[in-house]
Amino acid sequence: MTGVSEKTVTRVTKEGAIATSTSKVIVAPGKSRPHTKKFDLDGFDLYAIRQKIHSFYVVRKELPTLAKLRVALREDINFQGSITTLHLGEVGIE
């Protein structure tokens, strides 16, 4: 009825009873797995990204959106990251 096997329900119920009697906290597995970066950028690439952001302000006189920045970086340094990668700061820009 729940879409979970009877064995799983029995096991979880037993863990809950043990946790209640021992005042122990039940921890769900896999809630905070470490994620590895899909690619690493060296110092040269990070510097190029910073320079591209500055050139948007100084040369083009416009605000750099993530979409515009991604297109420009793909042309200049063959940046393969996504807009989300730029947004989350996974490239090391602070």
C-alpha positions, -999 to +999 in steps of 0.1 A: +000+000+000+029+024+007+050+012-022+077+000+003+083-037+011+070-051+043+105-060+053+116-023+050+086-012+071+094-037+098+131-027+099+123+010+101+097+004+128+123-016+148+149+012+144+124+037+156+115+017+187+152+013+195+159+050+189+130+059+212+141+037+240+178+048+238+171+085+230+192+081+198+186+101+167+178+083+135+200+095+106+188+092+070+217+079+048+230+099+020+216+133+029+249+151+027+272+134+002+302+154-009+301+164-046+332+166-066+338+193-092+333+182-127+362+201-140+390+222-125+401+256-138+437+267-134+448+301-124+450+313-160+414+305-167+402+321-134+421+352-143+406+352-178+371+349-163+378+379-140+392+399-169+361+391-190+338+404-162+358+436-160+357+441-197+320+439-197+320+469-173+349+489-188+349+482-225+313+472-233+297+495-207+271+469-199+262+446-170+275+411-174+246+386-172+255+350-166+242+341-201+263+367-218+293+358-197+290+321-206+288+329-243+319+351-242+338+326-221+330+298-245+344+319-274+375+330-255+387+302-233+364+273-244+346+273-211+325+242-208+307+250-176+270+259-173+253+291-162+246+273-129+283+267-124+290+304-128+261+313-105+271+290-078+307+302-079+321+267-086+348+283-107+363+300-077+352+336-084+344+355-053 
